[in-house]
Amino acid sequence: MAQFDVHAVPAADADYAPYLVELQSDLMSELDSVIIAPLVRRADAGPIVHHLNPVIRFGDEELVMRVGELVSLPRGVLGRKVGSVKSDREALMAAIDVIFFGI
């Protein structure tokens, strides 16, 4: 598991967010938990706050990272890895900066 990996949410729980994205640094890979944010389909995301909710393409979908809904989960509950959004690193890091530092 690595920073910006995307994990599928099991179908029974995927109504709101079909995917979770790992935000935690790879340097913390030995921890039992991981900080994630939900990736929500753009049509279901509601109002998008500029810089706080980056819109990214993943496969055929446009998704919104809901950085205001960060949570720490045990690594063992993450669904299977289905890809990465590392190519969107700049926008994802900017959203983290906004939520924690206001910049």
C-alpha positions in Angstrom: 0.0 0.0 0.0 1.3 3.4 -0.9 0.3 7.1 -0.7 -2.4 7.9 -3.3 -3.4 4.3 -3.8 -7.1 4.0 -4.5 -9.1 1.2 -2.8 -12.5 0.0 -3.8 -15.2 0.2 -1.2 -17.3 -3.0 -1.0 -20.5 -2.7 -3.0 -22.7 -2.9 0.0 -21.1 0.3 1.4 -20.3 2.1 -1.8 -23.4 4.2 -2.3 -21.8 7.4 -1.0 -18.1 6.8 -1.9 -17.1 4.0 -4.3 -13.4 4.5 -3.5 -11.0 5.6 -0.7 -7.6 7.2 -1.4 -4.7 6.8 0.9 -3.2 10.1 2.0 -0.6 9.0 4.6 3.0 9.1 3.7 4.8 5.9 2.7 7.1 6.6 5.6 4.3 5.6 7.9 3.6 2.2 6.3 4.5 0.3 9.4 1.5 1.8 11.3 -1.5 -0.4 11.7 -3.8 2.4 10.6 -3.9 4.7 7.5 -5.4 8.1 6.8 -7.8 8.1 3.9 -10.3 10.4 2.2 -13.4 9.3 0.3 -13.6 9.7 -3.4 -17.2 10.6 -4.3 -18.7 10.7 -7.8 -18.9 14.3 -9.0 -22.7 14.0 -9.5 -23.0 13.0 -5.8 -20.5 15.4 -4.3 -22.6 18.5 -3.9 -20.9 21.9 -3.8 -17.2 21.8 -4.6 -15.0 24.1 -2.6 -12.1 25.3 -4.8 -8.7 23.8 -3.7 -10.4 21.8 -0.9 -12.2 19.2 -3.1 -10.0 18.3 -6.0 -11.8 16.8 -9.0 -9.9 13.9 -10.5 -10.3 11.4 -13.3 -10.1 7.8 -12.3 -10.9 5.3 -15.0 -14.0 6.5 -16.8 -15.3 8.5 -13.8 -14.9 12.0 -12.5 -14.4 11.9 -8.7 -14.2 14.4 -5.9 -11.8 14.0 -3.0 -13.7 14.9 0.2 -10.7 16.0 2.2 -13.0 17.4 4.9 -14.0 13.8 5.6 -10.5 12.5 6.5 -10.5 9.4 8.7 -8.0 6.9 10.0 -8.9 3.3 9.4 -7.1 0.0 10.3 -5.2 -1.1 7.2 -7.0 -4.4 7.3 -10.4 -2.9 6.5 -9.3 -1.2 3.2 -10.8 -2.8 0.1 -8.6 -4.1 -2.7 -6.3 -1.7 -4.4 -7.7 -0.7 -7.8 -5.2 1.9 -8.9 -3.5 5.1 -8.0 -4.1 8.8 -8.3 -0.4 9.7 -7.8 -0.6 11.7 -11.1 -2.9 14.1 -9.2 -0.5 14.6 -6.3 -0.2 18.3 -6.6 -4.0 18.9 -6.3 -4.3 16.4 -3.5 -1.5 17.9 -1.5 -3.0 21.4 -2.1 -6.2 20.2 -0.6 -4.4 18.8 2.5 -2.6 22.1 2.9 -5.9 24.0 2.8 -7.6 21.8 5.4 -4.7 21.9 7.8 -2.9 25.1 7.1 -5.4 27.3 5.3 -3.1 27.9 2.4 
